[in-house]
Amino acid sequence: MIHFDGVSITQPDAVEPIISEATFSIADGDLCLVMGRTGTGKSTLLGAINGLVPHSSGATLAGEVTVAGRSTRTHRPRDLADVVGWVGQNPLAGFVTDVVEDEVAYGMEQLGLSPSVMRKRVEETLDLLGIAELRRRSLLELSGGQQQRVAIAAVLAAQPRVLVLDEPTSALDPTAAQDVLGAITTLVHDVGLTVVLAEHRLERVMQEADTALWLPGDGRVVTGPAADVLALADTRPPLVELARAMGWTEIPLSVRAARRRIRDHGPDLRLPAAPELRDALSWRGNGEPVTAELRDVQVRYDDVAAVAGVNLDLHAGTTVALMGRNGSGKSSLLWALQGAVASSGQIRVAGSDPRRVDDEEARRLVSLVPQSPADLLYLADVDAECAQADKESDVPAGTARAMLQRIGADLPGDRNPRDLSEGQCLALVLAIQLAASPRIVCLDEPTRGLDYTMKHELTRIIASLAAEGVCVVVSTHDVEFAAQTAERTVVLAEGEVVADGSTRHVCSSSPSFAPQVTKVFHPADVMTVTEIKCARDDVAGVHGAEDTIGPVVSPVTDASQGASTAQVMP
């Protein structure tokens, strides 16, 4: 279905190609997972499948890419629209209408389908993605996750033979992500849809993958069965880390496979008993002083109650994960806490109401990094952004730059913010916001577009802020990140708090929000691979056991060479 033959892609002004001499094929009806760290060329590779590269991106393409027998050299994206459906990282940027059902129908109109066919497909697709109740909603009123599902629906309605998805679950809550991926895999198995999917949250999708492409970042494309490529890749989801910690010679792709491996082969681990959950969902704090008080806070958008009477105390030096399905009011609550949206009820931060102070004082009370950090960047280079942050926060010159260095992102001063990666952009905005030394830092979906290494670094930064007495509130759908980072979790539903307790107890009591390690070892009270390593060392009577699997011989193809080789996992 998809063939790359000696493909090299060089970005504008780049000296070396980001993809070099790649030769591989993706079979008809396969679900192919594209993995790699941020900036290794995943989106570029996807763009080559539907002709965005070279026709629209400015990149230079050498070699040949064919899809269903059509060369992307001679066929522009519009010429491939009946064969290839594309959903990018930012769905809002691709919308061309105002209302959900109009957007779902738009692509079919461009293909010249009859009104009766379009009406039938619109209904089927709305039901398939579970968004029928949104049909007459304005696209601008939807949450990020709802917009993402609409974008996928708009592409699926045209019934392409190939579906290309760039970070399709990044803005989705765990249940919605499972629903969307379930719908896509149903089409793969039932109608032979070919899916090429790039994703950082590999734990959500790897069990469905037939094959995988790994971009190490040196121009190569390594391809093979998903388990073999995962064993080699430097992007390691929890099950891969668990396999390394346990010394397994095969990578389990699902929780079920991991549980069966433990059932059949051990090892014997000394794990804590399941937690008592009757009183688990009541947060009492750990004696830290209260930084913020929220009482009966409400946010309404016309007839929609986004936040419906929330009562919370936020404590200094704690990290709070704010979770819940898309549209549950998480972002609205953060914006209300900062004072950026109209709200009712009482909000007190360090004795002041952030809604009723000047901008400079508001920044010292609460700072917020939005879902799209780049929205806050508007100057020509990094140095200018840092200087403006110092001025607006009334702090000595160099404060924001020093903060940027402190969080481990010493970016070139002359770099244009629009040329930064997702992680670099997040770091810059975070440094700008931290320049004012706020009492509370709010992060709205900060792990979108971040690989596992970058998420570990963000966890370190958040822990450092908490150690200095800052309260960090993180709205996230990333349960693995929450398990590693937050000590407290608040779950919202329809604008109301439905759970508030320690992250361990809240997540352990939920099949949707439980980390993979918790699911593998249920009913034991564990959440991370680090806890499993400790339990294994306790049983063995040793500490610091080797964290390797090896050696493992995995048959994969280095697509930059086009040859099948046996590679030994380090």
Beta strands, then each sheet from edge to edge (+ up, - down):
strand 1: 2-10
strand 2: 19-26
strand 3: 31-35
strand 4: 60-67
strand 5: 70-71
strand 6: 84-87
strand 7: 162-166
strand 8: 194-198
strand 9: 211-214
strand 10: 222-225
strand 11: 290-301
strand 12: 304-315
strand 13: 319-323
strand 14: 344-349
strand 15: 366-369
strand 16: 440-444
strand 17: 471-475
strand 18: 488-493
strand 19: 496-502
strand 20: 553-558
strand 21: 563-568
sheet 1: 2+ 1- 4+ 5-
sheet 2: 6+ 7+ 8+ 3+ 9+ 10- 20+ 21-
sheet 3: 12+ 11- 14+
sheet 4: 15+ 16+ 17+ 13+ 18+ 19-
end
